[in-house]
């Protein structure tokens, strides 16, 4: 196991999406700075590894959000009416350089498809009208009755969260206590990729919540232990993902890090 890559952003990491191809180690990232209401998007390529680009695409604003990653395109939703919690427009950004490729007003992404198209929809009165959209030109064609199959699922493993009261939480807590002397974790995110076991756990330290990442082997050998954040007001969302033998995890809400496993 070795540390592959780490990059600290000036903005907080809001969302990350991996490329759907299990053999491509690219990650699209949505970044936000709440105080200044700024949003940007970035691409990290772990096969190099490097931050490929970070941009605020033309037409994007504070309400723009990352919605999908497919066909070497990143798809963003715009919210033209912030008071209404539903997207109104679809933007496509190049995964190669972050350039805005096209904007499709009044359409939203429904799902990605195999080939060179995605399924989109626009609202007509009370109903939605569906169409296929060419990812390169944004040209629309009528949705056929026999839709193409969905893009292959990403081979992505996400942790399971365990809290007090769950029988497995008690077992994992006992294991952490045995290995690290940890007592009374608040909750535990657990991911299993034998021979490795991964724990993202939260504990109280000086009346503040602190998060750690622990990786041990099935022989109880500690191979990695690192503090991910401190002084938290609460427990965050899941902060680690495993794809193609690479564990991606977040530190302090703004640092993207990864580890590669040797089997």
CORQUIWO-V750522 format. One record per pair of residues at least 6 apart in sequence whose C-alpha atoms are under 7 Angstrom apart, sorted by the first residue. I is the first residue (numbers start at 1). J is the second residue. Records with the same first field share a line. If there is no record, write none. Layout:
# CORQUIWO-V750522
I=J + J
This chain:
# CORQUIWO-V750522
1=259 + 260 + 261 + 262
2=259 + 260
3=258 + 259 + 260
4=258 + 259 + 260
5=49 + 257 + 258
6=255 + 256 + 257 + 258
7=255 + 256 + 257
8=254 + 255 + 256
9=254 + 255
10=254
11=31 + 32 + 33 + 254
12=31 + 32 + 33 + 253 + 254
13=29 + 30 + 31 + 32 + 253 + 254
14=30 + 31 + 32
15=29 + 30
16=27 + 28 + 29 + 30
17=27 + 28 + 29 + 69
18=26 + 27 + 28
19=25 + 26 + 27 + 69 + 70
20=70 + 153 + 154
21=154
22=154 + 155 + 244
23=244
25=45 + 46 + 47
26=43 + 44 + 45 + 46
27=43 + 44 + 45
28=42 + 43 + 44
29=41 + 42 + 43
30=40 + 41 + 42 + 66
31=39 + 40 + 41
32=38 + 39 + 40
33=39
37=62
38=62
39=56 + 61 + 62
40=54 + 55 + 56
41=54 + 55 + 56
42=53 + 54 + 55
43=51 + 52 + 53 + 54
44=50 + 51 + 52
45=51 + 52
53=97 + 98
55=98
57=99 + 100
58=100
63=78 + 79
64=76 + 77 + 78 + 79
65=76 + 77 + 78
66=75 + 76 + 77
67=75 + 76 + 77
68=74 + 75
69=75
70=112
72=94 + 95
73=92 + 93 + 94 + 95
74=92 + 93 + 94 + 95
75=90 + 91 + 92 + 93
76=90 + 91 + 92
77=87 + 89 + 90 + 91 + 108
78=87 + 88 + 89 + 90
79=86 + 87 + 88 + 89
80=88
87=108
88=105 + 106 + 107 + 108
89=104 + 105 + 106 + 107 + 108
90=103 + 104 + 105 + 107 + 108 + 109
91=102 + 103 + 104
92=100 + 101 + 102 + 103
93=99 + 100 + 101
94=100 + 101
102=138
106=122
107=120 + 121 + 122
108=120 + 121 + 122
109=119 + 120 + 121
110=119 + 120 + 121
111=118 + 119
112=118 + 119 + 150 + 151
113=119 + 148 + 149 + 150 + 151
114=148 + 149 + 150 + 151
116=134 + 135
117=132 + 133 + 134 + 135
118=132 + 133 + 134 + 135
119=131 + 132 + 133
120=130 + 131 + 132 + 133
121=128 + 129 + 130 + 131
122=128 + 129 + 130
123=129
130=143
131=140 + 141 + 142 + 143
132=140 + 141 + 142 + 143
133=139 + 140 + 141
134=140
155=243
156=241 + 242 + 243
157=241 + 242 + 243
158=191 + 240 + 241 + 242
159=189 + 190 + 191
160=189 + 190 + 191
161=188 + 189 + 190
162=168 + 169 + 187 + 188 + 189
163=169 + 186 + 187 + 188
164=187
173=185
176=182
177=183
185=201 + 202 + 203
186=202 + 203
187=201 + 202
188=199 + 200 + 201 + 202
189=199 + 200 + 201
190=198 + 199 + 200
191=197 + 198 + 199
192=198
195=217 + 218
196=215 + 216 + 217 + 218
197=215 + 216 + 217 + 218
198=214 + 215 + 216
199=213 + 214 + 215
200=211 + 212 + 213 + 214
201=211 + 212 + 213
202=209 + 210 + 211 + 212
203=209 + 210 + 211
204=210
208=231 + 232 + 233
209=230 + 231 + 232 + 233 + 234
210=229 + 230 + 231 + 232
211=227 + 228 + 229 + 230
212=226 + 227 + 228
213=225 + 226 + 227 + 228
214=224 + 225 + 226
215=222 + 223 + 224 + 225
216=222 + 223 + 224
228=251 + 252
229=251 + 252
239=249 + 250
240=247 + 248 + 249 + 250
241=247 + 248 + 249
242=248
245=260 + 261
246=258 + 259 + 260 + 261
247=258 + 259 + 260
248=257 + 258 + 259
249=256 + 257 + 258
250=256 + 257
